[in-house]
Amino acid sequence: MARLPLEFESLDTGNVGRTIDLDALYLNPKDRQAFEARWIDFLDSDEGNVRVLNRDDGIITYPHKSWIPVAKNNKPAVLFLFW
């Protein structure tokens, strides 16, 4: 079975752990090399990247706040985005 490039893990209420598998995401070695060439610039682009993103070889993990409602009731789920 093929690995998924992006996986989600429920940590606690409203928090989700994300895992990016670079080997599964970049099947073409040229694409992976292009990603690797930009990785350090991406990390340096925002100080939060270094604090939030964890990388172990080809696996990147990071926490994320879920916007998906977890309450179970008869009301429809609604997401409002304001610009």
PESUL-V320115 format. One record per helix or strand. SS is the DSSP state (H for helix, E for strand). FROM is the first residue (numbers start at 1). TO is the last residue. If there is no record, write none. Layout:
ss->SS from->FROM to->TO
ss->SS from->FROM to->TO
This chain:
ss->E from->6 to->12
ss->E from->15 to->21
ss->H from->22 to->25
ss->H from->29 to->44
ss->H from->47 to->52
ss->E from->54 to->56
ss->E from->59 to->65
